[in-house]
Amino acid sequence: MVFSSAIFLFFFLPAVFLLYRFVPSRFGKNLLLALASIVFYAFGQLNYVPLFLGSVLINYLSGLALMRKIRRRRMILALSVILNIGILCVFKYTDFAIRNVNALFSSSIPYTGIELPIGISFFTFQGLSYTIDVYRDRESGTKDFLKLLLYISFFPQLIAGPIVKYHDIADQIDNRTCTPEETSAGLRRFITGLAKKILIANAVGYIADRVFNEHLPGGITDWRLMWLGAICYTLQIYYDFSGYSDMAIGIGHMFGFTFRENFRYPYGAASIKDFWRKWHISLSSWFKEYLYIPLGGNRNGKTRTVLNKMIVFFCTGIWHGANWTFVLWGFGHGLLSSLEDLGVIPAKRLSSSRGGRVIGRLYTMLAVTLLFVIFRADSISQAFRMIALMFSGSASSYGTFLCRSLLTPAACAVLLIAVLFAGNLPIRLKEAVGARESAAWQITVSLFFLAVYILCLMSLARGGFNPFIYFQF
């Protein structure tokens, strides 16, 4: 079940929302949301519900043990981490390991064919953060299994984040209110995310898929077509993932929860370091808090800092998927970020002037786009081939025909909107509009979001199934 599906929009979300309003007690509301979240997960992969609940139970029991004043707390934490990471590795990386062993030793070990549980990377990281936090502070845990179950399973962020830490919402689980204003703000945020996904991400994603899945493997060598595919995928993954985060945050508001922001207009960043302060914030902060800082961070000299950063970005890459393309993507970001730290890439100096900031943004977007080619490609060789074609200058009449066939008037309009709103323009518009409280303005805003919602439903009615990109992670 995805947020942009008819069954979620017309049945699941309205039913859960209405039942939630009628349930009187806080315990009843929490129980309803936990059960609804399990149903939400079961709708996607019923056979993995026991695995998911087992993961929650492991972290609950680990938390109980860590809350007690007993010895060997470090051993309990290590066991919890091994079990969590072990489950993730078995289901996500077993066939990847077999494939590499077969390639390295010319062996023929059969693949397991294990199906990847949806959202396993996200709920595993939430469970890990809980047990590590309880190890650090006994008072941060809970003895109430329902609270932990709701924290890990809450359906808005269960499948594709944002990654939430227990201490950020522990108080909200016990004490929260759902005011009409907050519900209205949540609905508007949800519609914003829905529009990002259905109206923009799906449209530019169609072009990207045609280039990556058909034209690149088919031998087309037109540089314009390759750039079109690369740019469209860069826009697709941003609007797809930030759209999901917007919907998750919006649904959270509808039930009285406040999640931290996961994106802050990353395509307006002036460096790779700045990009990671704005892109997938919940993941980058997780790795910073639970891996980078424990490794030593930047406290042990430049060489160790670079090594720590490369370890973190390696883990960031492999977290995204069992393919060397993800590892290389993470390595590329880690290398550029390290070069910025060392001053080889003068990102700080460029940020001191207006012209320098423009250059910095151009450099960042070029690097991000090329690295997303590696991220999206089926193999490293395919990625390098596409990047080489992007700078080859090769063109043909057939390439011109393909570009024109993809760039229909509607597609051009969507591309223009996607480019304009991917950077810092939304921030400037918010500053220009300001906080307007007049009744006429509020009515205008409400009508605008209603029109956008209707447009999304019309597009959904004539379109096919388009899962979110991060569901595969």
N, C-alpha and C positions, 0 to 999 in steps of 0.2 A: 504494500500500500504506500503510495507516494502522495505528498501534499497536493500535487497538481493533478490528481486523479479524481474522477467523478465520485467514486465511492467515498473518498475522504471528504470532499467538499460538500456533498449533499447528504451523507449519512453519518459517517463516523464522527466528524468534528461537531456538527450540530447536536447529535445525540449525546455525546459526552458533555458538551457545554451545558445543555439543558438539564441533564441529570445532575451535574455538578451544582447548579443553582438550587436545585430542590433538596439536595442532601444537607441536613442541618449542621452536623458536627464536623469538627476539623478532622477527627479520625476517619469519619465516613468519607469525607472528600478525598483524603489521602489514599484510602483504600480503593475508592472508585478510580482515581487516576492511575494507581499502580496496576489494577486489573485491566483497565483500558489500554495501558501501555503494553501489557503482555499480549493482549488480543491484537494490538497493532503489530507487534513483532511476529506473532504467530501467523498473521495474514500473509506475511512475506515468506517466512520459513518456519512452518510449524514443527518440522523435525528437529530444529535447533533450539527450541524453547528450553528443553532440559539442560542443554549446554549453557545457555544464557543464565538460567536460574542457578546452575551449579557454580558459575563464575561469581555471581552475587553472593552465594553462600560461602564460598572460599574467602572472599574479602570480609564478610560479616564475622565469620569465626576468627579470622586473623585479627580483625579489629578488637574483638572481645578479649583475645589473649594479650594483645598489646596494651590494652587499657589496664590490665592488672599489674600490680607491682611485683613482678616475678623476674627471675633471672632469664638469661638467654633470649631476651627480646630481639636481639639482632638476628639470632637464628630463626626466630619466628618470622621476622620480616623477610629474611632471605628466602625462606620456604615459600612465603606468599608470592614474592616476586618471581621465583622460579616457576611456580604453578601458573601464574598469570601469563608470563612470557612464554612458558612452555605450551600452553593452550594456543596462544597466538601463533607460535612457530609451527606447531603441528598442522594447523588448519590452513595457514597462509603460505608457508615456505617449504613444506615437505617436497612437493613436486618440483619446485624451483631448485632445491638442493639435488634432487635426483637428476634433473636435467643437466646440471653443471657437472656432476660426477660422471654421468654418461659421456658428456662431451670431453672431459678431461682424460678419462681413462679408457675411452672407446668401449665402454660397457653397455649393457642393455637391461639395466634395472627397470622393471615395469613401473609406470606411474600409478599413484594411488587413486587419482581421479577424485580426490576429496573436494567437495563443494565448499566454497568460501562462505562462512556465516556472515550475513549482512551486518555491518556496523561493528564487527569484532574489534577493529583497531580502536574505535571510539570508546566502547564500554569497557574494554580492557584497560585503557589508559585512565579512565575515571576510577575504576577499582584500584589500580595501582596508586593513584594520587591519594585515595582515601587511606589505604594502609600505611603509606609512607608518612602522611600527615599525623596519623594516630601514633606512629612510632616516635615522631618528633614531639608530640604533645598529647598525652593520654586524655586530656579533657576535651579534645576535638572530636572524639568518636561518639558513637551512639550504641546503646544496648537494644534499641528498637529495630527489629529486622525490617518492619514496614517502611520506616524512614529511609533506611539504606536502599531498599528495593525501589522506592519511589525516586530517590536521587539518581540511581544508575539507569533505571528503566524509563523515566519520564519521556513520553513518546515524541515531544517536539525535538529533542536533541539526541535521541537514542541512536539513530541510524547514521547521521552525518554531522554530529556536533551542533553547536560549539561544545568543546570539552569543558565541562563544568567541574569545579572543585567543591567538595562537600561543605567546607566552611563558608563558602560564598552563599549558599542557599539554605544552610541548616536552620537559620532563624526563620526563613520564609516557609519552610516546611511546617513549622509550629505556629507561626503568626504571619498571616497575609490577608489582605483585603482585595476585593475586586470591585473597584469603583466604576461607575459608568464612564468616567473620563479615561481610566486606564484601559477599560475594555475597548473603547472607541479608538484609542491610540494603538492598541494591539491589532485591531482589525485593519487599520490603515497600514501598519507595518507589514501585516500579512499580505495585503493586496499589493504592496510595493514589491515584495519578494516574489509573489505569484507572477506579476507582470515582468519582472526581470527574467524569470524562468521561461514562461510561455511565449511572451512577445519578442524577447530579445535573444536569450540563450538558444532557444530552439531554432530560431531563424538563422543566426550566424553559425550555429552548430551544423545545420544542414549543409552549408557551403564547406565548412571544415571537413566534414565527413566525406563529402564527394572528392575533395582533393586528396586527403590522406588514405581513403579506402579504395578509391577507383583510379584517379588520374595519376597519382604518384606511382602505385604499383603497375599501372598500365603503360608506363614509359613516357608520359608527357614530360617535356623538358622546358616548358615555358616559365621563365623566372617570374612573370607577373602572376601566374596562377599559383606558384609556390608561395609568394608573398601573401596573396589573398587568403590561402589556406592557413598560413601561420598567424596572420592578424586575426582572422575569424576565430581560430581556436583560442587565442589569447583572450579575446573578448568573451567567447563562450564560457570558458572555465571560470572567469571572474563573475559574470552575471549568473551563471548556474549555481555556483557555490555561495556567493554572497546573497543570492536570492533565497537559497535554502536557509541560510543563517537568519535573514530577515524574517522569513516565515516562522522559524523556530522561536525567535525572540518575540515576535508578535503573538504567537499562540501562548507563550509563557505569560505575557502581560494579561491575556484574556483569563488566565487562571490565577493571577496574582503573583506570578514569579517574574523576577527581573534577572535576565542573563546579561553578562558583559558583552560588549561589542566584539565581533569577530573580524570585521573589516573596517578600515578607515580610509577609503579611497586610495588603495595602494598604487594605482597607476598614475598618481600624481607625485610619487616618491622621487627624490633627487639622488638616491643612491640605493645600492642593494641592501645596505643595513637599514636604511629608512623604509625600504620596501617590506622587509620582514617585521618592522614595527607596525605595519599596517595590514599585512596579508596573513590570514589564518592566525590571528593573534592568540587564540586559545591554545593552538598547537605549539607555536614558537615560545610562548610563555611556559608551557608545560615542560618542554625540553630545557629551557633555561633554568627553571626551578629544580627539576628533578634529575638533570644530567649535567648540564654545563657548569653550574655552580658546584655541585658535589665533586666534579672532576678537578676543580680548582679555579674555574673561570679565567679571569685575566690577572690573577694574583701572583703568578709564578713566572713572569717574564714573557717576552714576545713569542719565543719558540713554543713554549707550552701553551700559550693562548691560542696560537694558530692550530696546534695539534688538537686541543680541546674543541675548537670550533669545527674542525674537519670531522671529528668523531660525531659531533652533534648533527652536522649536515648529512653525514653518511646515514645516520639513524633516521633522520627526517626523510631522506630519499627512500630507504628500504621500507620505512613505515607505510609509504604510499602504495607500494606494490612489489610483488616478487618478479622483478625484471631489472636487468642491468641498466636500462634506460632511466629508471627512477634513481638508481645509485649515481649515475653520471650527472643527472639533473641536480641532485643534492650536492655533489662534489663541485659542480660549476658555481652554485650559489655560495658554497663555503669558500671557494678559492677567491671569488671576486670580493666577498665580504672581508676576507683576510687581507687582500691587497689594499683595500680601502683603509683598514686598520693600520697597515704598515706605511701608508702614504704613497705607495706606488701608483695607485689611482687616487688623484687629489680630490676626493669627494668633499672633504671639509672646506678646502680652499675654494672650490667651485660654489659652495653654498653661501659664500660671503658676498656675492654680487648677483644682481638680477640676471645678467647674461650668463653667469656661471651656473645659476640654478636651471636655466633653460638647457644648457649643455648637459648638466647632470641628469635632468629628466629624459633627455633624448638618449643618453648613454644607458640609463636604467631600463627604459622601455625596449631598447634594442637588445640588451642582454636578456631581459625577461622573456621577450618574444622568441629569441633563438633557443633559450633553454626550454621553453614550453614546446618547441618543436621536438626536442629530445624526449620530453615528458610524454608527448602524445604518440610518438612513432612506435611502431611494433618492434623495432630493433634498433640498435645503435647504428648499424650500417645504413638502414633506411633514413635515420635522422641525419646522418652526415651527408647522404646523397641529396636530401632535400635542401639542407643548408647550402651545399655547394651549388645547387641549381638556383637558389635565391640570389646568388651573387655572380651567376654565370653570364648574365646578359642575353641568354638564349631566348629567342621568341619565334613564333610561327603563326601562320594564319589560322591553324586549327586551335592554337592556344588562345588567339584573339576571340574565336568563336565560342570557346568554352567559357572564357571570362564574361563575355556578353550574355551567354545563356544563364550564368549564375547570378550576374549582377542585374537582376530585374529592377524596375522602378521601386517596387516594395522592398526588395533586399537592400537597395541603395539607401532608402529612407531609414531602415532599421540600422544599417551600418553607421550612418551619420549620427543618429541618436545615441547608439552604443558608444561611439568614439567621444562624443561631446560629454556624456554623463559618466564616463569611466574615470575621468581625472578629477580635478579640483572644482569644476564648474558647479556641482551640487552645493558645495560649501559656500561658494560666492552667492548663489541664489538664495540660500537660507539666510545669509547675512543681509542681503538686499531686501528680502521680504520681511524679515524680523518676526517678532511675535505679535500677531494681529488677533484681537479678541472680539471684534465686532461680529454680530449675529450674521450679517450678510456675508462676511468673509468665511465664517464657519460653514454656512450653507453651501457656499461655492466650493469649498474644499471637499465637503461630503459628496456633493454631486460629481465632482471630478473623480473621486475614488470609486464611486458607484459606476461611472461610465467606464473606467479602466477595468473594473471587475467584470462588467458585462462583456467587454471586448475580450478579456481573457477566457471567459466561458465560451464565447463564440469560436475563438481560436481552438480551444480545447475540444469542442464538439466536432470540428472538421479534421483535427490532427490525430496522430497515432500516439502510441505509448513512448514517452521520452523520460527514462529514469534519470535521476541526478547523477552527475559524474562521480561524486564522492561516495555513492552507494557501493562502489566496487572496492573501497578501501576499508 
